[in-house]
Amino acid sequence: MDHTKSAAVFAQAQTLIPGGVNSPARAFGSVGGTPVVIDRAEGPWLFDVDGNRYLDYVLSWGPMILGHANERVSAALCRAVSRGTSYGAPTVMENKIAEQVRKMIPSIEKIRLVSSGTEATMSAIRLARGFTGRDKIIKFTGCYHGHSDALLVSAGSSAATLGVPNSPGVTAGAVADTIPVPYNDFQAVSEVFQAYGDRMAGVIVEPVVGNMGCVVPKPGFLELLRQKCDASGALLIFDEVMTGFRVARGGAQEYFGIRPDLTTLGKIIGGGLPVGAYGGRADVMDAVLPAGKVFQAGTLSGNPLATAAGYETLRVIDQTADFYPRVASAMSRLGAGLEEAAAAAGIHARFTGIGAMGTLFFPPAGREAPSCWAEASACDTRLFARYFHAMLDRGIYLPCSQFEALFTSIEHTDEFVDMTVAAAREVFRSLKD
């Protein structure tokens, strides 16, 4: 494929924007080369400025579960923009999206809209501390909860991809009350609660990790977190920015049958526009200003465009009876096909998928898919980079990191999945040669 225009645009961007990108995940830092510059998108397809077409498995890093430029969402946005883009005052649509979220995720009795997933998780942590009057927070190594100082320690995603798990500018004091624990480590969780139980404000966890690749909880792990929080009076926070409305209608908490005290949301809840939210038990949420004393505010919170797009997205999902069987079937078909294609070429690969998210890992020979960051970080990132570029050359747009999940949408039909698997067969044969 010719990427001449993309290269020129990116070269200019590097003179204007740090690293040429406005989020590190968009850089090709771990795979090398120059990012393609996107011009437009439709359904499951991306089109770059050079005129190349790609079958998209990034989907704006998760939000576009309906595919790009969905007719109903686009129409809702057109109606909203014609009435103005921001008011800084209450709107009916804020009530509508709150009611829709509460209908789909019953643990969310009250909700506060914000402008990003980072803002949602940051606010949820402050709320947990303010509500309990305690200071300690458990987070899990390799889980990424946005770039607020208190949570940017032992992070996954782009922090791991770029080899900077602890960012310069984050002081020791900022993370002094954040306790990193290995994901899926039952003993470590129990030991931390034994040591700090009466000082634990909460536990924040990606119930299915999407930021060291897709890593699922071991049986009983989420149940243990619920049990320990109940026993100590700490709050259990599910970061469902990625898994919310993606692994199931009611998110990972519905899938696994665990009810958290607080939930953070983003991505799909905005239908492709910048948005986030945190919500949960009414008594906890009523501690937020102005009902309570825990401060949080935002000029663009509840923005009428974001709420319109998010509300229509959730309505389409809710009104489509076979929505989750379809997107999950596409993911499982993709995973089985990719594993088979790799095995046929003599390449050891393992796929982990749940709902409409998944990752093809390249673990050391004989090992299964990772269950924690130590195992994920042992995967062959050089092989992944070769695989990524070879798939890109064949028109398949994958996340540019071994440590990011890929996604399917309702637009990813069996035909498109089979097209992807066929490309992978060619790629794996070429990589083995």
C-alpha positions in Angstrom: 0.0 0.0 0.0 1.1 3.6 -0.7 1.3 5.7 2.5 3.0 8.8 1.0 0.3 11.3 2.1 0.1 9.7 5.6 3.8 10.0 6.0 3.7 13.7 4.9 0.9 14.6 7.3 2.5 12.8 10.1 5.8 14.5 9.5 4.0 17.9 9.7 2.2 16.7 12.9 5.5 16.0 14.6 6.4 19.7 14.2 3.1 20.7 15.8 2.1 18.0 18.3 4.4 16.1 20.8 5.3 12.8 19.0 2.9 13.8 16.2 -0.2 12.3 18.0 -2.7 13.5 20.6 -2.7 10.2 22.4 0.3 7.8 22.7 -1.8 4.7 21.7 -2.0 6.2 18.2 1.7 6.2 17.7 3.4 3.1 16.3 5.9 3.1 19.1 6.0 -0.6 19.8 5.7 -1.8 16.1 7.7 0.8 14.3 6.9 2.7 11.2 4.6 5.6 10.5 0.9 5.7 11.6 -1.7 5.9 8.8 -3.7 9.1 8.8 -7.4 8.5 8.6 -9.7 10.6 6.4 -13.1 9.0 7.0 -14.9 5.9 8.2 -18.1 4.0 7.4 -19.5 0.8 8.9 -16.5 -1.5 9.6 -14.2 0.4 7.3 -11.5 3.1 7.7 -10.2 5.1 4.7 -6.8 6.9 4.9 -5.7 10.0 3.2 -3.9 7.9 0.5 -7.2 6.3 -0.4 -6.5 2.9 1.2 -9.3 1.0 2.9 -9.0 -1.0 6.1 -11.2 -3.4 7.9 -11.2 -1.8 11.4 -10.7 -3.8 14.6 -9.7 -0.8 16.7 -13.0 1.0 16.4 -11.7 4.2 18.0 -10.3 2.0 20.8 -13.7 0.6 21.6 -16.6 3.1 21.3 -17.8 2.3 17.8 -19.7 -0.9 18.6 -22.3 0.0 16.0 -19.7 0.6 13.4 -18.7 4.0 12.0 -21.2 6.6 10.9 -24.3 4.7 12.1 -27.4 6.2 10.5 -29.4 6.6 13.8 -26.5 8.0 15.7 -25.6 10.4 12.9 -29.2 11.6 12.7 -29.4 12.2 16.4 -26.2 14.2 16.3 -27.5 16.3 13.4 -30.7 17.1 15.4 -28.6 18.0 18.5 -26.1 20.2 16.8 -28.8 22.2 15.2 -30.0 23.2 18.7 -26.5 24.3 19.9 -23.3 22.6 21.0 -23.1 23.4 24.7 -25.2 25.1 27.3 -23.5 24.7 30.7 -27.0 24.1 32.1 -29.3 21.0 32.7 -30.9 19.3 29.7 -33.6 16.6 29.3 -31.1 14.4 27.4 -29.0 14.1 30.6 -32.0 12.5 32.3 -32.7 10.3 29.4 -29.2 8.8 29.2 -29.1 8.4 32.9 -32.3 6.5 32.9 -31.0 4.3 30.0 -27.8 3.5 31.8 -29.6 2.6 35.0 -32.0 0.4 33.0 -29.0 -1.5 31.5 -26.7 -1.5 34.6 -28.9 -1.9 37.7 -26.0 -1.3 40.1 -25.9 2.3 38.9 -28.6 3.9 41.0 -27.3 7.4 40.4 -24.8 8.6 37.8 -22.6 11.7 37.2 -21.6 12.5 33.6 -18.1 13.7 32.9 -15.9 14.2 29.8 -13.5 11.3 29.7 -12.8 7.9 31.2 -9.8 9.4 33.0 -12.0 12.0 34.7 -14.5 9.2 35.6 -11.9 7.0 37.3 -10.2 9.9 39.0 -13.5 11.1 40.4 -14.5 7.6 41.5 -11.3 7.3 43.5 -11.8 10.7 45.2 -15.4 9.7 46.0 -14.4 6.4 47.5 -11.9 8.2 49.8 -14.3 10.9 50.6 -17.2 8.5 51.4 -15.2 6.1 53.5 -12.9 8.6 55.1 -10.0 6.3 54.3 -6.9 6.7 52.1 -5.6 3.4 50.6 -6.6 2.2 47.1 -5.7 -1.1 45.5 -5.1 -1.1 41.7 -3.8 -4.0 39.7 -0.5 -4.2 37.8 -1.1 -3.8 34.1 -4.6 -2.3 34.5 -4.9 1.2 33.1 -7.4 3.6 34.6 -6.5 6.8 32.8 -3.7 9.3 33.4 -4.6 10.8 36.7 -1.5 10.9 39.0 -2.8 8.6 41.7 -3.5 5.8 39.2 -0.6 6.1 36.8 1.5 3.5 38.6 2.1 0.0 37.3 -0.2 0.9 34.4 -0.8 -1.1 31.2 -1.8 0.1 27.8 0.4 2.8 26.2 2.4 3.3 29.4 3.5 -0.3 29.1 3.9 -0.2 25.4 6.2 2.7 25.6 8.1 1.3 28.5 7.1 4.0 30.9 4.9 2.4 33.5 5.4 5.3 36.0 5.4 8.7 34.3 7.8 11.5 35.1 5.9 14.2 36.8 4.0 11.8 39.0 5.4 12.4 42.5 5.9 9.7 45.1 3.3 11.5 47.3 0.7 11.2 44.6 0.9 7.4 44.5 1.8 6.8 48.2 -1.7 5.6 49.0 -2.1 3.5 45.8 -1.1 -0.2 46.3 -0.3 -2.1 43.1 -1.2 -5.8 43.3 -0.8 -8.4 40.5 -4.0 -9.1 38.7 -5.5 -12.5 39.4 -3.3 -12.9 42.5 -5.6 -14.1 45.3 -2.9 -14.3 47.9 -1.6 -10.8 47.3 -5.1 -9.3 47.6 -5.7 -11.1 50.9 -2.3 -10.0 52.3 -3.0 -6.3 51.4 -6.4 -6.4 53.1 -4.9 -8.1 56.1 -2.3 -5.3 56.4 -4.5 -2.3 55.5 -8.1 -3.5 55.9 -9.3 -0.6 58.1 -7.5 1.9 55.9 -8.8 0.6 52.6 -11.0 3.1 50.8 -11.5 0.9 47.7 -10.4 -1.4 45.0 -10.4 -0.4 41.4 -10.2 -3.1 38.8 -10.8 -3.6 35.1 -13.0 -6.7 35.6 -11.7 -7.9 32.2 -8.4 -6.2 31.5 -8.1 -4.5 28.1 -4.9 -2.7 28.7 -2.4 -5.5 28.8 -4.3 -7.2 26.0 -7.6 -8.9 26.8 -7.0 -10.8 30.1 -9.9 -12.4 31.9 -10.3 -12.9 35.6 -9.7 -16.4 37.1 -12.8 -18.1 38.5 -13.4 -16.6 42.0 -11.1 -13.6 41.6 -13.8 -10.9 41.3 -15.8 -12.7 44.0 -12.8 -12.4 46.3 -12.6 -8.7 45.7 -16.3 -8.3 46.5 -15.9 -10.4 49.7 -12.9 -8.5 50.9 -14.5 -5.1 50.3 -17.6 -6.2 52.1 -15.6 -7.4 55.1 -13.5 -4.3 55.4 -16.1 -1.6 54.4 -14.1 -0.6 51.3 -15.8 0.2 48.0 -15.4 -2.1 45.0 -15.0 0.0 41.8 -15.4 -1.7 38.4 -13.6 0.3 35.7 -15.9 -0.6 32.8 -14.8 2.2 30.5 -13.8 -0.5 28.0 -16.1 -3.4 29.1 -19.2 -1.4 29.7 -21.9 -2.3 27.1 -19.2 -4.3 25.2 -18.9 -7.7 26.9 -22.6 -7.8 27.7 -25.6 -5.5 27.8 -24.9 -4.7 31.5 -21.1 -4.9 31.2 -18.7 -7.3 32.8 -20.7 -7.0 36.1 -23.7 -8.6 34.4 -21.5 -11.2 32.6 -19.8 -12.4 35.9 -22.7 -11.7 38.3 -20.8 -9.3 40.5 -22.4 -6.0 41.8 -19.8 -3.3 42.4 -20.4 -0.2 44.6 -19.2 2.1 41.8 -18.8 1.8 38.1 -16.8 4.0 35.7 -17.9 4.2 32.1 -16.7 5.8 28.8 -16.2 5.0 25.2 -19.5 3.4 24.1 -21.6 5.6 26.4 -20.6 8.5 24.2 -21.3 6.9 20.9 -17.9 8.1 19.6 -17.9 11.5 21.2 -15.8 12.5 24.3 -17.6 11.4 27.4 -17.3 9.5 30.6 -19.4 8.7 33.7 -19.2 7.3 37.1 -22.1 6.0 39.1 -23.3 3.4 41.6 -25.0 3.2 45.0 -27.3 6.1 45.7 -25.9 6.7 49.2 -22.3 6.8 47.8 -23.2 9.1 44.9 -25.1 11.5 47.1 -21.7 12.3 48.7 -20.8 14.2 45.5 -21.2 18.0 45.3 -23.7 19.6 45.4 -25.7 16.8 47.2 -22.6 16.1 49.3 -19.2 17.5 49.9 -16.9 15.5 47.6 -15.9 18.0 44.9 -16.2 17.3 41.1 -17.2 19.7 38.3 -16.9 20.1 34.6 -17.9 22.7 32.1 -18.7 20.3 29.3 -20.1 17.5 31.5 -23.4 16.3 30.0 -22.6 17.9 26.7 -25.7 17.8 24.5 -23.9 16.3 21.5 -22.2 13.5 23.6 -25.4 12.7 25.4 -27.4 12.5 22.1 -24.9 10.2 20.5 -24.5 8.0 23.6 -28.2 7.8 24.2 -29.0 6.7 20.6 -26.1 4.2 20.7 -27.5 2.6 23.9 -31.0 2.6 22.5 -29.9 0.7 19.3 -28.1 -1.8 21.5 -31.1 -2.2 23.8 -33.6 -2.6 21.0 -31.6 -5.2 19.1 -32.5 -8.5 20.6 -29.6 -10.5 19.2 -27.0 -7.8 19.5 -24.6 -9.4 21.9 -24.8 -12.9 20.4 -23.9 -11.4 17.1 -20.9 -9.3 18.2 -19.6 -12.1 20.5 -20.0 -14.7 17.7 -17.9 -12.5 15.4 -15.2 -12.3 18.1 -15.1 -16.0 18.8 -15.1 -16.9 15.1 -12.2 -14.4 14.7 -10.3 -15.9 17.6 -10.7 -19.5 16.5 -9.6 -18.6 13.0 -6.5 -16.6 14.0 -5.3 -19.4 16.3 -5.9 -22.0 13.6 -4.1 -19.9 11.0 -1.1 -19.4 13.3 -1.0 -23.1 14.3 -1.1 -24.2 10.6 2.1 -22.2 10.0 3.8 -23.6 13.1 3.5 -20.3 15.1 2.5 -20.5 18.8 -0.3 -18.0 19.4 -3.2 -17.9 21.9 -6.4 -15.9 21.6 -8.4 -14.6 24.5 -11.8 -13.2 23.8 -14.9 -12.3 25.7 -18.0 -10.6 24.4 -16.8 -8.2 21.6 -13.2 -7.7 22.7 -10.2 -10.0 22.4 -6.4 -10.3 21.8 -4.1 -12.6 19.9 -1.1 -13.2 22.1 2.3 -14.6 21.1 3.4 -16.2 24.4 6.5 -18.3 24.9 6.3 -21.8 23.5 4.1 -24.1 25.5 2.5 -21.3 27.5 -1.2 -20.4 27.5 -2.7 -16.9 27.2 -1.6 -14.5 29.9 -3.5 -14.1 33.2 -1.4 -11.2 34.6 1.0 -8.5 33.5 4.1 -10.6 34.2 2.8 -13.2 31.7 1.6 -10.6 29.2 4.9 -8.8 29.2 6.7 -12.1 28.3 4.9 -12.3 25.0 6.8 -11.8 21.7 6.3 -8.1 20.8 8.7 -8.3 17.9 6.7 -11.1 16.3 3.5 -9.0 17.0 5.1 -6.0 15.2 5.8 -8.1 12.1 2.2 -9.6 12.3 0.7 -6.1 12.7 2.4 -4.6 9.7 1.8 -7.6 7.4 -1.9 -7.4 8.3 -2.0 -3.7 7.8 -0.5 -4.2 4.3 -3.5 -6.5 3.6 -6.0 -3.9 4.7 -6.6 -5.2 8.2 -6.4 -2.4 10.9 -5.4 -3.9 14.3 -4.3 -2.2 17.5 -0.7 -1.3 17.2 0.4 -3.0 20.4 0.4 -6.5 21.8 -1.0 -4.9 25.0 -4.2 -3.5 23.5 -7.5 -5.3 22.9 -9.1 -5.5 19.5 -12.9 -5.1 19.0 -15.8 -6.2 16.8 -18.9 -4.3 16.0 -22.3 -5.2 14.8 -21.0 -4.5 11.3 -18.4 -7.2 11.5 -20.1 -10.0 9.6 -18.9 -13.6 9.1 -17.8 -12.5 5.7 -15.5 -9.8 7.0 -14.2 -12.1 9.8 -13.4 -14.8 7.3 -11.6 -12.2 5.1 -9.5 -11.3 8.2 -8.6 -14.9 8.9 -7.7 -15.5 5.2 -5.3 -12.5 5.4 -3.8 -13.9 8.6 -3.1 -17.3 7.0 -1.1 -15.5 4.3 0.7 -13.5 7.0 1.6 -16.4 9.2 2.9 -18.4 6.3 5.1 -15.4 5.3 6.4 -14.9 8.8 7.4 -18.6 9.1 9.3 -18.5 5.8 
